[in-house]
Amino acid sequence: MDAAWEPPEDDAVIGVVAEEADRRSAVADSLEASFEDRGRTVVRGSAATLSKADASVLVAVGERALSALARESPDVPILPVGENVGLESVAVESVADALGVILSDTARVRPRPIFEVTLEGERYRGLFDVTLVTAEPAKISEYSVRSGDEPVGSFRSDGVVAATAAGTHGYASAVDAPELSPALEAVAVAPIAPFATHTRQWVIPPGFELRVERDEGPVALVVDDRSVRSVPVGSPVGLAFEDELRTLVLPADC
């Protein structure tokens, strides 16, 4: 549920995060030129650095920056900038105007769930999707989905993807995963290139497991845009919502 946005009472510090240094510099330079006479300070850096900085608001340029911030879970809200499928975003050329509106107290804060992924004692975080995928082409493995103590389904396929509401508008949509409203606390799960022609897709609550039941080659665990490790046969991959990323949403008439 959206919450009211309370802009800082003192001079605002705007942090700019982008995985590509040239995009980060271009946006930061533009903001510095727009706010140099308006009591705003612009800083630039990585997600890890700025998540710990004393910023009033963070500007995330692109999906990779949003994913990086989800791994850090900053305390301040984030303005998504650029092409972010599934999230309300502002265009790069409009970011200064958007921040002017936000800092005048007309935005809302919208929470976005973050995946907490567990495998053999290791933890990973993702904002969009989690994928188990056979690393070698033309190799089909068997996967299963379990919620609590109950089996949800099993299938042979190239892989399986689980997506948050934001993630269902991206890669997951290409494998016919249902698109979810951000108002739902749910996850869309779908096989990737299933061997059977009538394999189901599911919408289930967070707090479930994916498993590789049988493999014909190495299976990789991919969280958002990062391949983080291989998945052993029979080891449960737990997916839950343990935290959230707060994004700023402009009024519809802006």
Backbone as CSV, one residue per row, in Angstrom:
resi,resn,N_x,N_y,N_z,CA_x,CA_y,CA_z,C_x,C_y,C_z
1,MET,0.844,-1.189,0.000,0.000,0.000,0.000,0.886,1.249,0.000
2,ASP,0.493,2.230,-0.844,1.260,3.469,-0.912,1.198,4.224,0.407
3,ALA,2.270,4.965,0.683,2.329,5.795,1.886,2.626,7.231,1.485
4,ALA,2.343,8.144,2.380,2.632,9.549,2.109,4.141,9.778,2.087
5,TRP,4.563,10.665,1.228,5.965,11.036,1.128,6.188,12.318,1.929
6,GLU,7.182,12.292,2.774,7.531,13.464,3.568,8.910,13.946,3.132
7,PRO,8.957,14.990,2.342,10.260,15.476,1.859,11.098,16.020,3.007
8,PRO,12.398,16.074,2.827,13.274,16.557,3.897,13.018,18.028,4.203
9,GLU,13.105,18.360,5.479,12.894,19.751,5.882,14.108,20.619,5.568
10,ASP,15.282,20.019,5.642,16.504,20.764,5.347,16.871,20.580,3.881
11,ASP,18.023,21.105,3.506,18.494,20.960,2.132,18.614,19.483,1.764
12,ALA,18.063,19.119,0.621,18.030,17.721,0.202,19.368,17.281,-0.377
13,VAL,19.713,16.029,-0.090,20.882,15.394,-0.700,20.361,14.319,-1.647
14,ILE,20.689,14.424,-2.929,20.200,13.517,-3.960,21.344,12.611,-4.390
15,GLY,21.182,11.310,-4.185,22.197,10.348,-4.605,21.835,9.726,-5.937
16,VAL,22.785,9.644,-6.844,22.554,9.095,-8.178,23.308,7.778,-8.310
17,VAL,22.557,6.704,-8.600,23.134,5.370,-8.753,22.874,4.878,-10.170
18,ALA,23.913,4.442,-10.845,23.789,3.779,-12.147,24.957,2.830,-12.272
19,GLU,24.701,1.653,-12.829,25.777,0.687,-12.986,26.798,1.123,-14.034
20,GLU,26.354,1.929,-14.994,27.269,2.438,-16.020,27.734,3.829,-15.601
21,ALA,29.030,4.015,-15.483,29.578,5.271,-14.962,29.193,6.465,-15.826
22,ASP,29.128,6.278,-17.153,28.812,7.413,-18.011,27.365,7.864,-17.825
23,ARG,26.434,6.911,-17.618,25.032,7.289,-17.377,24.896,7.982,-16.019
24,ARG,25.611,7.469,-15.021,25.575,8.088,-13.698,26.073,9.528,-13.770
25,SER,27.171,9.732,-14.466,27.740,11.075,-14.569,26.821,12.016,-15.334
26,ALA,26.198,11.508,-16.414,25.331,12.363,-17.219,24.123,12.844,-16.415
27,VAL,23.497,11.933,-15.657,22.335,12.311,-14.848,22.758,13.232,-13.713
28,ALA,23.854,12.908,-13.033,24.320,13.742,-11.925,24.698,15.139,-12.410
29,ASP,25.374,15.230,-13.553,25.747,16.544,-14.095,24.504,17.376,-14.407
30,SER,23.476,16.711,-14.967,22.235,17.411,-15.291,21.552,17.937,-14.032
31,LEU,21.525,17.113,-12.976,20.885,17.534,-11.735,21.670,18.664,-11.061
32,GLU,22.981,18.584,-11.095,23.793,19.652,-10.500,23.521,20.982,-11.194
33,ALA,23.371,20.938,-12.512,23.093,22.170,-13.254,21.706,22.715,-12.919
34,SER,20.742,21.806,-12.674,19.370,22.237,-12.386,19.204,22.749,-10.965
35,PHE,19.971,22.192,-10.014,19.742,22.482,-8.603,20.835,23.315,-7.945
36,GLU,21.785,23.826,-8.719,22.927,24.506,-8.102,22.513,25.750,-7.306
37,ASP,21.391,26.384,-7.678,20.946,27.584,-6.967,19.717,27.317,-6.100
38,ARG,19.434,26.045,-5.827,18.189,25.726,-5.124,18.426,24.925,-3.837
39,GLY,19.630,24.969,-3.310,19.897,24.328,-2.031,19.861,22.819,-2.064
40,ARG,20.168,22.213,-3.212,20.198,20.756,-3.314,21.629,20.300,-3.553
41,THR,22.014,19.218,-2.909,23.343,18.644,-3.102,23.197,17.329,-3.851
42,VAL,23.990,17.140,-4.887,23.958,15.921,-5.698,25.243,15.148,-5.464
43,VAL,25.095,13.877,-5.099,26.258,12.998,-4.945,26.066,11.801,-5.866
44,ARG,27.154,11.181,-6.232,27.090,10.046,-7.151,27.952,8.923,-6.615
45,GLY,27.565,7.669,-6.945,28.344,6.537,-6.469,27.633,5.227,-6.719
46,SER,28.182,4.156,-6.151,27.609,2.828,-6.312,26.433,2.640,-5.362
47,ALA,25.663,1.574,-5.600,24.545,1.259,-4.706,25.038,0.995,-3.292
48,ALA,26.138,0.270,-3.166,26.659,-0.050,-1.832,27.088,1.202,-1.086
49,THR,27.719,2.152,-1.785,28.203,3.368,-1.135,27.055,4.291,-0.751
50,LEU,26.152,4.552,-1.687,25.095,5.519,-1.431,24.005,4.978,-0.524
51,SER,23.863,3.657,-0.426,22.883,3.098,0.505,23.248,3.404,1.948
52,LYS,24.530,3.636,2.175,25.007,3.944,3.531,25.252,5.439,3.736
53,ALA,25.066,6.218,2.680,25.291,7.652,2.777,24.065,8.347,3.372
54,ASP,24.240,9.583,3.759,23.158,10.362,4.369,22.396,11.106,3.275
55,ALA,21.734,10.336,2.399,20.992,10.924,1.286,19.519,11.078,1.659
56,SER,18.840,12.037,1.017,17.409,12.239,1.231,16.593,11.371,0.293
57,VAL,17.088,11.182,-0.916,16.425,10.379,-1.935,17.500,9.844,-2.873
58,LEU,17.270,8.651,-3.420,18.200,8.068,-4.374,17.549,8.000,-5.748
59,VAL,18.329,8.281,-6.771,17.894,8.178,-8.157,18.564,6.944,-8.749
60,ALA,17.754,5.964,-9.184,18.286,4.724,-9.747,18.079,4.748,-11.249
61,VAL,19.174,4.764,-11.996,19.104,4.873,-13.451,19.200,3.466,-14.053
62,GLY,18.056,2.909,-14.438,18.018,1.597,-15.079,17.765,0.455,-14.105
63,GLU,17.382,-0.700,-14.670,17.023,-1.859,-13.856,18.201,-2.416,-13.079
64,ARG,19.401,-2.369,-13.644,20.555,-2.901,-12.928,20.835,-2.108,-11.657
65,ALA,20.608,-0.792,-11.706,20.790,0.022,-10.507,19.739,-0.328,-9.460
66,LEU,18.498,-0.555,-9.888,17.447,-0.947,-8.952,17.767,-2.293,-8.309
67,SER,18.237,-3.243,-9.102,18.610,-4.555,-8.561,19.742,-4.422,-7.553
68,ALA,20.722,-3.595,-7.874,21.843,-3.393,-6.952,21.374,-2.762,-5.650
69,LEU,20.439,-1.825,-5.715,19.914,-1.208,-4.501,19.080,-2.196,-3.699
70,ALA,18.361,-3.087,-4.372,17.593,-4.108,-3.658,18.512,-5.004,-2.841
71,ARG,19.716,-5.258,-3.331,20.665,-6.072,-2.571,21.166,-5.350,-1.330
72,GLU,21.126,-4.014,-1.351,21.636,-3.213,-0.235,20.533,-2.756,0.713
73,SER,19.291,-2.644,0.223,18.135,-2.246,1.027,18.350,-0.925,1.760
74,PRO,18.452,0.187,1.030,18.651,1.486,1.687,17.401,1.923,2.451
75,ASP,17.585,2.821,3.391,16.483,3.318,4.216,15.698,4.426,3.537
76,VAL,16.229,5.032,2.489,15.567,6.167,1.847,14.840,5.713,0.586
77,PRO,13.794,6.444,0.163,13.064,6.045,-1.041,13.859,6.306,-2.311
78,ILE,13.429,5.647,-3.385,14.182,5.632,-4.635,13.280,6.091,-5.782
79,LEU,13.817,6.934,-6.636,13.126,7.334,-7.861,13.686,6.515,-9.019
80,PRO,12.897,5.585,-9.613,13.370,4.843,-10.773,13.407,5.737,-12.018
81,VAL,14.488,5.663,-12.752,14.691,6.493,-13.937,15.073,5.607,-15.110
82,GLY,14.544,5.919,-16.287,14.882,5.158,-17.480,13.853,4.086,-17.756
83,GLU,14.226,3.114,-18.573,13.309,2.049,-18.982,13.335,0.932,-17.945
84,ASN,12.338,0.919,-17.094,12.197,-0.100,-16.064,10.840,-0.770,-16.251
85,VAL,10.819,-1.871,-16.977,9.565,-2.548,-17.273,8.942,-3.042,-15.972
86,GLY,7.660,-2.706,-15.756,6.968,-3.174,-14.561,7.006,-2.215,-13.391
87,LEU,7.743,-1.119,-13.520,7.814,-0.109,-12.465,7.499,1.262,-13.052
88,GLU,6.812,2.102,-12.274,6.600,3.484,-12.697,7.943,4.202,-12.664
89,SER,8.336,4.739,-13.810,9.644,5.386,-13.923,9.495,6.718,-14.641
90,VAL,10.509,7.552,-14.511,10.542,8.804,-15.258,11.662,8.730,-16.286
91,ALA,11.494,9.461,-17.368,12.508,9.500,-18.416,13.747,10.238,-17.925
92,VAL,14.894,9.862,-18.469,16.152,10.489,-18.057,16.090,12.000,-18.235
93,GLU,15.512,12.453,-19.354,15.471,13.888,-19.616,14.486,14.635,-18.705
94,SER,13.646,13.891,-17.956,12.652,14.528,-17.084,12.989,14.408,-15.605
95,VAL,14.172,13.865,-15.275,14.459,13.555,-13.875,14.538,14.811,-13.016
96,ALA,15.071,15.908,-13.535,15.167,17.133,-12.734,13.774,17.680,-12.419
97,ASP,12.897,17.695,-13.414,11.530,18.160,-13.181,10.807,17.251,-12.196
98,ALA,11.013,15.941,-12.326,10.358,14.981,-11.425,10.813,15.196,-9.988
99,LEU,12.109,15.412,-9.789,12.605,15.644,-8.435,12.087,16.964,-7.867
100,GLY,11.905,17.960,-8.735,11.318,19.204,-8.272,9.918,18.992,-7.723
101,VAL,9.134,18.137,-8.386,7.787,17.810,-7.914,7.859,17.018,-6.609
102,ILE,8.748,16.013,-6.579,8.865,15.148,-5.398,9.271,15.947,-4.167
103,LEU,10.227,16.832,-4.334,10.725,17.592,-3.185,9.774,18.704,-2.754
104,SER,8.688,18.892,-3.514,7.654,19.839,-3.094,6.479,19.127,-2.451
105,ASP,6.649,17.836,-2.134,5.666,17.092,-1.331,4.438,16.658,-2.127
106,THR,4.620,16.165,-3.370,3.461,15.693,-4.127,3.619,14.261,-4.612
107,ALA,4.545,13.515,-4.061,4.750,12.125,-4.477,4.186,11.164,-3.435
108,ARG,4.138,9.885,-3.827,3.768,8.813,-2.911,4.916,7.814,-2.863
109,VAL,4.978,7.038,-1.775,5.993,5.992,-1.634,5.315,4.643,-1.807
110,ARG,5.800,3.871,-2.760,5.209,2.567,-3.053,6.207,1.459,-2.693
111,PRO,5.864,0.558,-1.773,6.782,-0.530,-1.411,6.808,-1.615,-2.476
112,ARG,7.985,-2.150,-2.761,8.174,-3.244,-3.720,8.824,-4.415,-2.977
113,PRO,8.226,-5.593,-3.018,8.821,-6.713,-2.285,10.158,-7.137,-2.873
114,ILE,11.051,-7.564,-1.993,12.366,-8.068,-2.402,12.433,-9.554,-2.092
115,PHE,12.836,-10.342,-3.089,13.047,-11.770,-2.859,14.215,-11.990,-1.903
116,GLU,14.018,-12.849,-0.934,15.109,-13.410,-0.138,15.260,-14.855,-0.598
117,VAL,16.368,-15.161,-1.250,16.597,-16.480,-1.839,17.623,-17.218,-0.992
118,THR,17.296,-18.424,-0.572,18.209,-19.208,0.264,18.535,-20.527,-0.417
119,LEU,19.794,-20.898,-0.370,20.257,-22.174,-0.926,21.495,-22.611,-0.152
120,GLU,21.369,-23.737,0.540,22.476,-24.327,1.294,23.150,-23.306,2.212
121,GLY,22.338,-22.545,2.930,22.857,-21.586,3.893,23.293,-20.251,3.319
122,GLU,23.283,-20.110,2.007,23.646,-18.843,1.381,22.380,-18.068,1.034
123,ARG,22.491,-16.739,1.074,21.344,-15.878,0.834,21.639,-14.883,-0.282
124,TYR,20.609,-14.637,-1.091,20.707,-13.681,-2.191,19.413,-12.868,-2.215
125,ARG,19.482,-11.671,-2.820,18.316,-10.801,-2.863,18.051,-10.357,-4.292
126,GLY,16.771,-10.272,-4.647,16.402,-9.844,-5.985,15.094,-9.078,-5.981
127,LEU,14.952,-8.151,-6.914,13.762,-7.321,-7.010,12.778,-7.822,-8.059
128,PHE,13.290,-8.470,-9.102,12.443,-8.814,-10.240,12.132,-10.311,-10.351
129,ASP,13.154,-11.120,-10.480,12.870,-12.537,-10.701,14.027,-13.421,-10.257
130,VAL,13.694,-14.691,-10.079,14.665,-15.730,-9.729,14.469,-16.861,-10.732
131,THR,15.574,-17.318,-11.316,15.493,-18.326,-12.365,16.431,-19.478,-12.060
132,LEU,15.941,-20.689,-12.241,16.779,-21.883,-12.291,16.797,-22.313,-13.744
133,VAL,17.968,-22.384,-14.350,18.025,-22.658,-15.777,19.192,-23.577,-16.092
134,THR,18.941,-24.541,-16.954,19.991,-25.457,-17.396,21.050,-24.674,-18.158
135,ALA,22.286,-24.813,-17.744,23.355,-23.981,-18.282,23.712,-24.334,-19.725
136,GLU,23.523,-25.592,-20.131,23.892,-26.015,-21.475,22.664,-26.051,-22.372
137,PRO,22.799,-25.604,-23.641,21.650,-25.645,-24.550,21.225,-27.082,-24.846
138,ALA,19.922,-27.228,-25.109,19.329,-28.523,-25.484,19.430,-29.565,-24.377
139,LYS,19.554,-29.126,-23.122,19.558,-30.028,-21.979,18.325,-29.738,-21.125
140,ILE,17.487,-30.743,-20.924,16.247,-30.585,-20.182,16.383,-31.253,-18.824
141,SER,15.992,-30.534,-17.777,16.029,-31.080,-16.428,14.607,-31.161,-15.872
142,GLU,14.478,-31.810,-14.722,13.176,-31.899,-14.072,13.181,-31.006,-12.837
143,TYR,12.131,-30.197,-12.698,12.014,-29.230,-11.622,10.712,-29.464,-10.859
144,SER,10.676,-28.987,-9.617,9.443,-29.062,-8.840,9.245,-27.774,-8.061
145,VAL,7.981,-27.533,-7.707,7.577,-26.387,-6.900,6.827,-26.926,-5.695
146,ARG,7.215,-26.464,-4.498,6.543,-26.877,-3.275,6.213,-25.650,-2.435
147,SER,5.008,-25.620,-1.876,4.583,-24.549,-0.992,4.235,-25.158,0.357
148,GLY,5.009,-24.800,1.389,4.848,-25.471,2.675,5.240,-26.929,2.529
149,ASP,4.388,-27.820,2.992,4.647,-29.254,2.854,3.918,-29.848,1.655
150,GLU,3.308,-28.994,0.828,2.478,-29.497,-0.259,3.172,-29.329,-1.610
151,PRO,3.160,-30.365,-2.448,3.667,-30.201,-3.812,2.716,-29.349,-4.647
152,VAL,3.266,-28.435,-5.413,2.462,-27.596,-6.310,2.493,-28.155,-7.723
153,GLY,3.670,-28.577,-8.172,3.781,-29.140,-9.509,5.202,-29.551,-9.805
154,SER,5.363,-30.374,-10.829,6.685,-30.768,-11.317,6.618,-30.857,-12.828
155,PHE,7.777,-30.692,-13.480,7.780,-30.628,-14.938,9.217,-30.773,-15.438
156,ARG,9.338,-31.161,-16.680,10.634,-31.194,-17.370,10.702,-29.994,-18.290
157,SER,11.799,-29.255,-18.193,11.914,-28.023,-18.978,13.361,-27.560,-18.988
158,ASP,13.596,-26.454,-19.701,14.925,-25.834,-19.694,15.191,-25.097,-18.390
159,GLY,14.127,-24.781,-17.653,14.299,-24.054,-16.401,12.961,-23.644,-15.841
160,VAL,13.000,-22.800,-14.805,11.792,-22.277,-14.172,12.094,-20.877,-13.669
161,VAL,11.105,-19.974,-13.800,11.269,-18.605,-13.344,10.176,-18.277,-12.338
162,ALA,10.555,-17.554,-11.285,9.617,-17.035,-10.291,9.792,-15.523,-10.270
163,ALA,8.676,-14.782,-10.376,8.769,-13.335,-10.546,7.852,-12.597,-9.581
164,THR,8.353,-11.471,-9.067,7.511,-10.538,-8.320,6.571,-9.837,-9.303
165,ALA,5.681,-9.003,-8.772,4.780,-8.265,-9.659,5.567,-7.431,-10.669
166,ALA,6.631,-6.777,-10.222,7.459,-5.992,-11.147,8.135,-6.883,-12.172
167,GLY,8.591,-8.054,-11.739,9.290,-8.961,-12.642,8.401,-9.627,-13.666
168,THR,7.094,-9.709,-13.413,6.212,-10.395,-14.369,6.037,-9.600,-15.650
169,HIS,6.451,-8.347,-15.655,6.347,-7.546,-16.873,7.624,-7.614,-17.712
170,GLY,8.636,-8.322,-17.210,9.904,-8.420,-17.913,10.096,-9.779,-18.548
171,TYR,11.221,-10.443,-18.207,11.547,-11.724,-18.823,10.446,-12.760,-18.611
172,ALA,9.813,-12.757,-17.429,8.799,-13.766,-17.127,7.631,-13.723,-18.117
173,SER,7.339,-12.531,-18.638,6.232,-12.429,-19.593,6.537,-13.167,-20.889
174,ALA,7.821,-13.317,-21.205,8.202,-14.018,-22.435,7.938,-15.519,-22.353
175,VAL,7.794,-16.050,-21.133,7.483,-17.480,-20.978,6.059,-17.659,-20.456
176,ASP,5.216,-16.632,-20.709,3.776,-16.684,-20.422,3.456,-16.748,-18.936
177,ALA,4.321,-16.246,-18.081,3.966,-16.141,-16.663,2.854,-15.112,-16.511
178,PRO,1.909,-15.323,-15.596,0.847,-14.333,-15.398,1.419,-13.001,-14.934
179,GLU,0.849,-11.909,-15.432,1.255,-10.586,-14.965,0.469,-10.238,-13.706
180,LEU,1.173,-9.776,-12.672,0.575,-9.542,-11.371,0.451,-8.053,-11.061
181,SER,-0.585,-7.720,-10.332,-0.743,-6.363,-9.813,0.182,-6.187,-8.617
182,PRO,0.782,-4.993,-8.460,1.627,-4.759,-7.277,0.836,-4.786,-5.980
183,ALA,-0.500,-4.770,-6.067,-1.315,-4.835,-4.854,-1.351,-6.244,-4.271
184,LEU,-0.936,-7.252,-5.050,-0.955,-8.635,-4.581,0.383,-9.011,-3.958
185,GLU,0.345,-9.671,-2.818,1.558,-10.248,-2.242,1.647,-11.680,-2.746
186,ALA,2.146,-11.830,-3.963,2.150,-13.135,-4.621,3.317,-13.192,-5.593
187,VAL,3.599,-14.408,-6.063,4.691,-14.677,-6.994,4.138,-15.471,-8.170
188,ALA,4.547,-15.113,-9.371,4.192,-15.882,-10.563,5.327,-16.859,-10.869
189,VAL,4.974,-18.118,-11.109,5.959,-19.164,-11.385,5.601,-19.816,-12.711
190,ALA,6.595,-19.990,-13.591,6.333,-20.592,-14.898,7.549,-21.374,-15.375
191,PRO,7.331,-22.522,-16.034,8.435,-23.256,-16.657,8.995,-22.489,-17.850
192,ILE,10.246,-22.748,-18.175,10.891,-22.183,-19.354,11.042,-23.294,-20.381
193,ALA,10.415,-23.126,-21.540,10.476,-24.111,-22.615,10.189,-25.519,-22.099
194,PRO,8.983,-25.763,-21.559,8.668,-27.087,-21.007,8.634,-28.171,-22.080
195,PHE,8.970,-29.387,-21.646,8.963,-30.533,-22.563,7.533,-30.891,-22.954
196,ALA,6.606,-30.833,-21.992,5.194,-31.095,-22.271,4.548,-29.838,-22.833
197,THR,3.530,-30.006,-23.664,2.924,-28.869,-24.338,1.869,-28.166,-23.497
198,HIS,1.421,-28.776,-22.403,0.345,-28.191,-21.599,0.765,-28.046,-20.135
199,THR,1.981,-27.558,-19.913,2.451,-27.337,-18.548,1.781,-26.096,-17.965
200,ARG,1.452,-26.138,-16.680,0.753,-25.038,-16.038,1.714,-23.954,-15.568
201,GLN,1.154,-22.761,-15.320,1.832,-21.688,-14.593,1.052,-21.476,-13.294
202,TRP,1.705,-20.848,-12.304,1.076,-20.706,-10.997,1.237,-19.299,-10.457
203,VAL,0.277,-18.887,-9.636,0.386,-17.702,-8.797,0.258,-18.185,-7.356
204,ILE,1.328,-18.054,-6.583,1.355,-18.608,-5.232,1.922,-17.578,-4.266
205,PRO,1.614,-17.703,-2.984,2.160,-16.757,-2.003,3.656,-16.985,-1.805
206,PRO,4.400,-15.970,-1.391,5.826,-16.159,-1.095,5.985,-17.111,0.080
207,GLY,7.173,-17.723,0.140,7.444,-18.732,1.155,7.285,-20.116,0.577
208,PHE,7.974,-20.374,-0.563,7.890,-21.672,-1.231,9.281,-22.089,-1.692
209,GLU,9.362,-23.272,-2.282,10.654,-23.817,-2.694,10.613,-24.270,-4.156
210,LEU,11.742,-24.077,-4.817,12.006,-24.676,-6.119,13.108,-25.713,-5.943
211,ARG,13.009,-26.804,-6.699,14.050,-27.832,-6.631,14.370,-28.358,-8.023
212,VAL,15.621,-28.781,-8.166,16.012,-29.582,-9.326,15.894,-31.043,-8.898
213,GLU,14.970,-31.756,-9.506,14.752,-33.161,-9.151,15.660,-34.100,-9.929
214,ARG,16.005,-33.696,-11.127,16.900,-34.500,-11.970,17.500,-33.566,-13.001
215,ASP,18.788,-33.707,-13.250,19.402,-32.809,-14.227,20.134,-33.591,-15.305
216,GLU,20.183,-32.964,-16.484,20.960,-33.505,-17.604,22.169,-32.625,-17.883
217,GLY,22.434,-31.729,-16.984,23.560,-30.805,-17.092,23.506,-29.833,-15.939
218,PRO,24.522,-29.005,-15.739,24.534,-28.048,-14.631,23.352,-27.088,-14.710
219,VAL,22.789,-26.768,-13.537,21.685,-25.826,-13.447,22.165,-24.602,-12.674
220,ALA,21.942,-23.419,-13.234,22.407,-22.171,-12.629,21.257,-21.481,-11.903
221,LEU,21.582,-20.840,-10.787,20.651,-19.969,-10.074,20.953,-18.533,-10.498
222,VAL,19.944,-17.885,-11.088,20.081,-16.511,-11.565,19.107,-15.644,-10.781
223,VAL,19.621,-14.606,-10.115,18.802,-13.686,-9.327,18.869,-12.328,-10.010
224,ASP,17.725,-11.848,-10.494,17.679,-10.677,-11.355,18.624,-10.894,-12.539
225,ASP,19.622,-10.060,-12.687,20.502,-10.179,-13.856,21.819,-10.876,-13.531
226,ARG,21.921,-11.544,-12.353,23.200,-12.137,-11.954,23.087,-13.647,-11.816
227,SER,23.986,-14.372,-12.461,24.118,-15.810,-12.230,25.005,-15.980,-11.006
228,VAL,24.425,-16.503,-9.893,25.138,-16.459,-8.626,25.820,-17.773,-8.259
229,ARG,25.259,-18.932,-8.708,25.889,-20.206,-8.380,25.131,-21.344,-9.051
230,SER,25.656,-22.563,-8.937,24.963,-23.734,-9.448,24.031,-24.310,-8.385
231,VAL,23.032,-25.064,-8.829,22.027,-25.631,-7.934,22.166,-27.149,-7.941
232,PRO,22.520,-27.755,-6.807,22.626,-29.218,-6.754,21.253,-29.873,-6.837
233,VAL,21.222,-31.081,-7.348,19.983,-31.847,-7.400,19.480,-32.084,-5.972
234,GLY,18.185,-31.842,-5.761,17.556,-32.117,-4.475,17.686,-31.040,-3.425
235,SER,18.489,-30.005,-3.675,18.654,-28.929,-2.686,17.560,-27.890,-2.875
236,PRO,16.768,-27.601,-1.833,15.679,-26.629,-1.986,16.199,-25.206,-2.126
237,VAL,15.603,-24.490,-3.061,15.857,-23.060,-3.221,14.639,-22.344,-2.642
238,GLY,14.800,-21.724,-1.476,13.690,-21.057,-0.805,13.508,-19.643,-1.307
239,LEU,12.250,-19.254,-1.517,11.931,-17.901,-1.964,10.879,-17.299,-1.037
240,ALA,11.227,-16.168,-0.436,10.323,-15.486,0.490,10.457,-13.985,0.294
241,PHE,9.474,-13.238,0.787,9.566,-11.783,0.845,9.951,-11.402,2.263
242,GLU,11.163,-10.894,2.438,11.642,-10.535,3.764,11.867,-9.040,3.933
243,ASP,11.812,-8.303,2.843,12.120,-6.874,2.912,11.433,-6.198,1.732
244,GLU,11.573,-4.878,1.635,10.966,-4.161,0.530,11.837,-2.974,0.135
245,LEU,11.693,-2.587,-1.119,12.355,-1.402,-1.659,11.275,-0.345,-1.847
246,ARG,11.497,0.834,-1.302,10.481,1.899,-1.384,10.785,2.794,-2.579
247,THR,9.848,2.831,-3.539,10.035,3.656,-4.722,9.064,4.838,-4.685
248,LEU,9.469,5.916,-5.314,8.668,7.129,-5.370,7.829,7.137,-6.638
249,VAL,6.547,7.465,-6.490,5.605,7.471,-7.594,5.015,8.873,-7.692
250,LEU,5.088,9.457,-8.890,4.540,10.786,-9.106,3.038,10.740,-9.297
251,PRO,2.353,11.832,-9.004,0.910,11.888,-9.290,0.644,11.657,-10.777
252,ALA,-0.527,11.142,-11.083,-0.858,10.790,-12.460,-0.859,11.993,-13.390
253,ASP,-1.094,13.184,-12.868,-1.188,14.364,-13.719,0.152,15.059,-13.927
254,CYS,1.245,14.438,-13.452,2.571,15.045,-13.641,3.238,14.503,-14.894
